[in-house]
Amino acid sequence: MVDPRTVLTSPNWLPHSFDLASGSLQFINIARERLSQPAFLADAAGEAGIESAAIPVAQMTGGESEIAPIHFVFHTAFCRSTLLVRALEQPGICSGLSEPGILANLAGAHLANARNPAAGASYAQREMLTGVVRLLARPWGAGEAVVIKPTNHANVLIPALMDAAPKARAVMVTNALPSFLAAVARKGMMGRRWGRLLYLEMMSYAGMDLGMDGREQFAMTDLQACALAWFLNQRYFAALQDKFGDRVRVLDGDRFADHPSQTLMAVGDLMKLAITGEKADAIEQSAVFSRDAKTGEDFAEKSARDAAASHSAVVEDEVAKVTEWIGMIAQQAGLDIPVRHNLF
């Protein structure tokens, strides 16, 4: 049996999920090398040889472990945020945590509780989230910071995460609507279903009166629903800029693709990471940028395949029409979209 003190103090024991029935926090034990691998940390529990442990929340003191500087990468999906956190995973400088399961778990509970308060108390309470942030902030190496990229489905937690780590800085990554819609379309039926669910999710905590009744909303095309989800996320990010001021910066994912080294230096400056121009250039030339961040495939080959999968006169026509429609909605709402890049 694993000593609970080891689980609570070692960064290798990553908080993974909360079990409401037992009131326990579930941990998984991962090696440092796992942080640089393509699959999200949320998927690590199912991998061969992964050790797990559970500790009742009531037995966690929260003050036993050393805490590193902690920062965040938030995103609207399909905008190179995974690539950014992979590039920031640099031993001696920073550890990059890509989508740890606990944050998706807590966000899901929060949203479920909001839909049905009678189902039971949400376990994304402030005390729980603060404790989880402390656990995620345990340093992996001397002098290293920790940068966390939650799933975009945990964006509902952004204000609470920023409050739980008052010295944290955040980069909010997004991109243009056509790029987002093309990514959804090439994922086929499940991608379109994902977009509809994202619309429902965004409406639950960042919604607005769109002047459509239930019938009109049901009659939307898949890409219309996806586009509205993207729009609501832009509006939400703009509000977060107003709330957190200089603690947050916006990164255009396409500009990141065009200027990797400059982006890394700007992120380093924002988060006080020791990323020199020489180091940023070395990262740009490394395998991180030659492999797809999510799958590990050759980047050029996957990009060509994605472009072929997205190329359809019918889809391109719908994307153009939906983009124009969202532009009119944004104009009526007085919102510039996408939210303006200001990282550098």
LUMFIBA-782825 format. One line per field, with one value per residue (C-alpha): residue in three letters; x, y, z; residue number from 1; chain. Coordinates in nm, 2 decimals. Example, Ala and Ser with C-alpha at 12.3 -4.5 7.8 and 13.67 -1.06 7.14 Angstrom:
! LUMFIBA-782825
res ALA SER
x 1.23 1.37
y -0.45 -0.11
z 0.78 0.71
n 1 2
chain A A
! end
This chain:
! LUMFIBA-782825
res MET VAL ASP PRO ARG THR VAL LEU THR SER PRO ASN TRP LEU PRO HIS SER PHE ASP LEU ALA SER GLY SER LEU GLN PHE ILE ASN ILE ALA ARG GLU ARG LEU SER GLN PRO ALA PHE LEU ALA ASP ALA ALA GLY GLU ALA GLY ILE GLU SER ALA ALA ILE PRO VAL ALA GLN MET THR GLY GLY GLU SER GLU ILE ALA PRO ILE HIS PHE VAL PHE HIS THR ALA PHE CYS ARG SER THR LEU LEU VAL ARG ALA LEU GLU GLN PRO GLY ILE CYS SER GLY LEU SER GLU PRO GLY ILE LEU ALA ASN LEU ALA GLY ALA HIS LEU ALA ASN ALA ARG ASN PRO ALA ALA GLY ALA SER TYR ALA GLN ARG GLU MET LEU THR GLY VAL VAL ARG LEU LEU ALA ARG PRO TRP GLY ALA GLY GLU ALA VAL VAL ILE LYS PRO THR ASN HIS ALA ASN VAL LEU ILE PRO ALA LEU MET ASP ALA ALA PRO LYS ALA ARG ALA VAL MET VAL THR ASN ALA LEU PRO SER PHE LEU ALA ALA VAL ALA ARG LYS GLY MET MET GLY ARG ARG TRP GLY ARG LEU LEU TYR LEU GLU MET MET SER TYR ALA GLY MET ASP LEU GLY MET ASP GLY ARG GLU GLN PHE ALA MET THR ASP LEU GLN ALA CYS ALA LEU ALA TRP PHE LEU ASN GLN ARG TYR PHE ALA ALA LEU GLN ASP LYS PHE GLY ASP ARG VAL ARG VAL LEU ASP GLY ASP ARG PHE ALA ASP HIS PRO SER GLN THR LEU MET ALA VAL GLY ASP LEU MET LYS LEU ALA ILE THR GLY GLU LYS ALA ASP ALA ILE GLU GLN SER ALA VAL PHE SER ARG ASP ALA LYS THR GLY GLU ASP PHE ALA GLU LYS SER ALA ARG ASP ALA ALA ALA SER HIS SER ALA VAL VAL GLU ASP GLU VAL ALA LYS VAL THR GLU TRP ILE GLY MET ILE ALA GLN GLN ALA GLY LEU ASP ILE PRO VAL ARG HIS ASN LEU PHE
x 0.00 0.13 0.21 -0.04 0.23 0.41 0.10 0.04 0.39 0.52 0.42 0.43 0.11 -0.13 -0.48 -0.71 -1.07 -1.30 -1.52 -1.83 -1.95 -1.64 -1.54 -1.19 -0.95 -0.81 -0.45 -0.24 0.14 0.31 0.67 0.80 0.85 0.47 0.42 0.58 0.38 0.09 -0.21 -0.39 -0.32 -0.69 -0.63 -0.33 -0.54 -0.62 -0.26 -0.07 0.12 -0.03 -0.05 -0.34 -0.43 -0.72 -0.71 -1.02 -1.05 -1.10 -0.75 -0.58 -0.42 -0.33 -0.02 0.24 0.40 0.62 0.44 0.58 0.47 0.16 0.01 -0.25 -0.32 -0.70 -0.84 -1.14 -1.04 -0.86 -0.62 -0.28 -0.31 -0.19 0.12 0.19 0.18 0.39 0.65 0.65 0.73 1.10 1.28 1.47 1.23 0.87 0.65 0.35 0.04 -0.19 -0.55 -0.53 -0.84 -0.93 -1.02 -1.25 -1.40 -1.46 -1.60 -1.84 -1.96 -2.01 -2.21 -2.42 -2.49 -2.60 -2.84 -2.98 -2.90 -3.12 -2.87 -2.62 -2.37 -2.11 -1.76 -1.61 -1.64 -1.38 -1.21 -1.18 -1.05 -0.80 -0.67 -0.65 -0.46 -0.20 -0.16 -0.11 0.14 0.39 0.72 0.86 1.21 1.41 1.32 1.05 0.71 0.40 0.18 -0.16 -0.37 -0.72 -0.97 -1.19 -1.48 -1.33 -1.35 -1.64 -1.37 -1.14 -1.25 -1.22 -0.88 -0.74 -0.87 -0.72 -0.38 -0.38 -0.02 -0.10 -0.08 -0.28 -0.27 -0.61 -0.56 -0.82 -0.83 -1.06 -1.41 -1.35 -1.05 -1.26 -1.55 -1.32 -1.17 -1.52 -1.63 -1.34 -1.42 -1.75 -2.07 -1.91 -1.74 -2.07 -2.23 -1.95 -2.01 -2.38 -2.30 -2.05 -2.32 -2.54 -2.25 -2.16 -2.52 -2.54 -2.27 -2.18 -2.51 -2.70 -3.04 -2.99 -3.35 -3.42 -3.69 -3.65 -3.78 -3.54 -3.25 -3.34 -3.36 -3.00 -2.75 -2.47 -2.21 -2.44 -2.46 -2.08 -2.03 -2.25 -2.05 -1.73 -1.89 -2.00 -1.65 -1.51 -1.76 -1.66 -1.29 -1.35 -1.52 -1.23 -0.99 -1.20 -1.20 -0.83 -0.66 -0.29 -0.29 -0.42 -0.31 -0.48 -0.29 -0.40 -0.32 -0.25 0.00 0.16 0.20 0.37 0.59 0.67 0.99 0.84 0.53 0.74 0.95 0.63 0.48 0.80 0.79 0.43 0.49 0.84 0.99 1.35 1.29 1.57 1.57 1.82 1.61 1.29 1.47 1.59 1.24 1.11 1.36 1.29 1.06 0.78 0.70 0.75 0.49 0.12 0.08 -0.23 -0.13 0.24 0.21 0.42 0.28 0.31 0.14 -0.14 -0.19 -0.22 -0.47 -0.68 -0.68 -0.81 -1.08 -1.20 -1.20 -1.56 -1.75 -2.06 -1.88 -1.68 -2.00 -2.17 -1.86 -1.86 -2.23 -2.22 -1.91 -2.10 -2.40 -2.19 -2.03 -2.37 -2.45 -2.12 -2.18 -2.52 -2.36 -2.08 -1.81 -1.50 -1.43 -1.22 -1.11 -0.80 -0.45 -0.24 0.04 0.29
y 0.00 0.34 0.58 0.87 1.12 1.01 1.05 1.40 1.53 1.37 1.54 1.20 1.12 1.32 1.39 1.22 1.22 1.25 0.97 1.12 0.79 0.74 1.10 1.01 1.17 0.93 0.96 0.80 0.76 0.88 0.93 1.27 1.13 1.08 1.46 1.49 1.21 1.29 1.14 1.37 1.30 1.23 0.91 0.79 0.60 0.34 0.28 -0.04 -0.04 0.28 0.26 0.43 0.53 0.69 0.92 1.04 1.42 1.45 1.31 1.57 1.86 2.05 2.22 1.95 1.99 2.25 2.47 2.59 2.89 2.78 2.92 2.82 2.77 2.80 2.75 2.72 2.39 2.31 2.61 2.46 2.49 2.13 2.21 2.51 2.31 2.04 2.30 2.44 2.10 2.17 2.01 2.27 2.54 2.42 2.12 2.11 1.93 1.86 1.81 1.64 1.43 1.59 1.93 1.77 1.57 1.87 2.07 1.79 1.77 2.15 2.15 1.85 2.01 2.33 2.14 1.93 2.08 1.81 1.54 1.62 1.88 1.97 1.87 2.16 2.37 2.64 2.45 2.13 2.33 2.51 2.18 2.04 2.34 2.30 1.93 2.02 2.29 2.05 2.11 1.84 1.98 2.24 2.60 2.48 2.63 2.43 2.52 2.35 2.32 2.21 2.07 2.34 2.17 2.30 2.66 2.71 2.68 2.95 3.22 2.98 2.85 3.20 3.29 2.97 3.07 3.45 3.48 3.28 3.41 3.26 3.25 3.21 3.04 3.07 3.11 3.22 3.06 2.89 2.70 2.59 2.47 2.29 2.10 2.00 1.90 1.67 1.47 1.37 1.28 1.26 1.60 1.76 1.60 1.73 2.08 2.06 1.95 2.23 2.48 2.35 2.36 2.72 2.83 2.69 2.92 3.18 3.21 3.51 3.58 3.50 3.58 3.22 3.00 2.63 2.54 2.77 2.64 2.28 2.37 2.50 2.31 2.13 2.39 2.68 2.53 2.48 2.84 2.97 2.77 2.93 3.28 3.23 3.13 3.45 3.65 3.46 3.52 3.89 3.91 3.72 3.98 4.25 4.06 3.96 4.24 4.20 3.85 3.71 3.74 3.62 3.41 3.35 2.99 3.06 3.34 3.08 2.85 3.13 3.26 2.97 3.11 3.46 3.30 3.10 3.40 3.60 3.33 3.30 3.68 3.67 3.37 3.46 3.14 3.12 3.09 3.28 3.35 3.07 2.83 2.93 2.87 2.53 2.43 2.54 2.31 2.02 1.72 1.89 2.09 1.81 1.58 1.63 1.73 1.51 1.19 1.20 1.15 1.33 1.68 1.74 1.41 1.47 1.83 1.71 1.44 1.69 1.94 1.66 1.56 1.92 2.00 1.99 2.25 2.18 2.22 2.52 2.69 2.62 2.74 3.07 3.13 3.04 3.27 3.55 3.48 3.48 3.81 3.97 3.84 3.97 4.30 4.33 4.22 4.48 4.22 4.19 3.83 3.64 3.81 4.02 3.87 4.06 3.83 4.00
z 0.00 -0.09 0.19 0.17 0.25 -0.07 -0.28 -0.14 -0.18 -0.50 -0.83 -1.00 -0.81 -1.02 -0.90 -1.15 -1.04 -0.74 -0.62 -0.48 -0.32 -0.11 -0.08 -0.20 -0.45 -0.70 -0.80 -1.08 -1.07 -1.39 -1.49 -1.60 -1.95 -1.98 -1.98 -2.32 -2.48 -2.71 -2.53 -2.28 -1.91 -1.86 -2.07 -1.87 -1.61 -1.87 -1.98 -1.90 -1.57 -1.43 -1.05 -0.87 -0.52 -0.34 -0.04 0.15 0.11 0.48 0.54 0.31 0.49 0.17 0.33 0.32 -0.02 -0.19 -0.43 -0.77 -0.97 -1.16 -1.48 -1.73 -2.10 -2.17 -2.52 -2.75 -2.90 -3.23 -3.20 -3.12 -2.74 -2.70 -2.91 -2.69 -2.36 -2.53 -2.63 -2.27 -2.12 -2.07 -1.78 -1.58 -1.69 -1.68 -1.66 -1.89 -1.79 -2.08 -1.98 -1.64 -1.58 -1.24 -1.40 -1.66 -1.37 -1.15 -1.44 -1.54 -1.18 -1.17 -1.49 -1.39 -1.05 -1.22 -1.44 -1.15 -0.81 -0.64 -0.77 -0.49 -0.40 -0.66 -0.57 -0.77 -0.46 -0.40 -0.12 -0.33 -0.64 -0.43 -0.29 -0.64 -0.77 -0.49 -0.58 -0.95 -0.85 -0.69 -0.87 -1.09 -1.08 -0.89 -1.00 -1.24 -1.29 -1.38 -1.67 -1.70 -2.00 -1.90 -2.15 -2.30 -2.13 -1.81 -1.91 -1.67 -1.40 -1.53 -1.28 -0.99 -1.11 -1.14 -0.79 -0.65 -0.79 -0.75 -0.89 -1.20 -1.55 -1.83 -2.21 -2.38 -2.72 -3.00 -3.37 -3.66 -3.69 -4.03 -3.89 -3.59 -3.81 -4.06 -3.76 -3.65 -4.00 -4.06 -3.75 -3.91 -3.73 -3.38 -3.43 -3.52 -3.22 -3.00 -3.14 -3.05 -2.70 -2.67 -2.76 -2.48 -2.24 -2.33 -2.30 -1.95 -1.81 -2.07 -2.26 -2.39 -2.54 -2.91 -3.00 -3.10 -2.94 -2.88 -3.23 -3.40 -3.20 -3.29 -3.66 -3.67 -3.87 -3.69 -3.79 -3.68 -3.33 -3.34 -3.45 -3.17 -2.92 -3.06 -3.05 -2.68 -2.59 -2.76 -2.56 -2.24 -2.31 -2.36 -2.02 -1.86 -2.00 -1.84 -1.51 -1.49 -1.68 -1.72 -1.58 -1.91 -2.27 -2.59 -2.85 -3.20 -3.28 -3.64 -3.54 -3.31 -3.61 -3.81 -3.52 -3.28 -3.13 -3.08 -2.92 -2.68 -2.57 -2.52 -2.31 -2.11 -2.05 -1.93 -1.70 -1.60 -1.75 -1.84 -2.22 -2.40 -2.77 -2.81 -2.62 -2.81 -3.14 -3.02 -2.92 -3.26 -3.43 -3.20 -3.26 -3.08 -3.39 -3.64 -3.48 -3.43 -3.06 -3.00 -3.19 -3.24 -3.61 -3.87 -3.87 -4.24 -4.33 -4.08 -4.20 -4.56 -4.46 -4.26 -4.54 -4.78 -4.53 -4.48 -4.86 -4.98 -5.18 -4.97 -4.64 -4.75 -4.86 -4.53 -4.34 -4.53 -4.48 -4.11 -4.06 -4.22 -3.99 -3.68 -3.79 -3.80 -3.45 -3.32 -3.47 -3.30 -2.97 -3.01 -3.00 -3.21 -3.31 -3.26 -2.94 -3.03 -3.01 -2.77 -2.65 -2.86
n 1 2 3 4 5 6 7 8 9 10 11 12 13 14 15 16 17 18 19 20 21 22 23 24 25 26 27 28 29 30 31 32 33 34 35 36 37 38 39 40 41 42 43 44 45 46 47 48 49 50 51 52 53 54 55 56 57 58 59 60 61 62 63 64 65 66 67 68 69 70 71 72 73 74 75 76 77 78 79 80 81 82 83 84 85 86 87 88 89 90 91 92 93 94 95 96 97 98 99 100 101 102 103 104 105 106 107 108 109 110 111 112 113 114 115 116 117 118 119 120 121 122 123 124 125 126 127 128 129 130 131 132 133 134 135 136 137 138 139 140 141 142 143 144 145 146 147 148 149 150 151 152 153 154 155 156 157 158 159 160 161 162 163 164 165 166 167 168 169 170 171 172 173 174 175 176 177 178 179 180 181 182 183 184 185 186 187 188 189 190 191 192 193 194 195 196 197 198 199 200 201 202 203 204 205 206 207 208 209 210 211 212 213 214 215 216 217 218 219 220 221 222 223 224 225 226 227 228 229 230 231 232 233 234 235 236 237 238 239 240 241 242 243 244 245 246 247 248 249 250 251 252 253 254 255 256 257 258 259 260 261 262 263 264 265 266 267 268 269 270 271 272 273 274 275 276 277 278 279 280 281 282 283 284 285 286 287 288 289 290 291 292 293 294 295 296 297 298 299 300 301 302 303 304 305 306 307 308 309 310 311 312 313 314 315 316 317 318 319 320 321 322 323 324 325 326 327 328 329 330 331 332 333 334 335 336 337 338 339 340 341 342 343 344
chain A A A A A A A A A A A A A A A A A A A A A A A A A A A A A A A A A A A A A A A A A A A A A A A A A A A A A A A A A A A A A A A A A A A A A A A A A A A A A A A A A A A A A A A A A A A A A A A A A A A A A A A A A A A A A A A A A A A A A A A A A A A A A A A A A A A A A A A A A A A A A A A A A A A A A A A A A A A A A A A A A A A A A A A A A A A A A A A A A A A A A A A A A A A A A A A A A A A A A A A A A A A A A A A A A A A A A A A A A A A A A A A A A A A A A A A A A A A A A A A A A A A A A A A A A A A A A A A A A A A A A A A A A A A A A A A A A A A A A A A A A A A A A A A A A A A A A A A A A A A A A A A A A A A A A A A A A A A A A A A A A A A A A A A A A A A A A A A A A A A A A A A A
! end
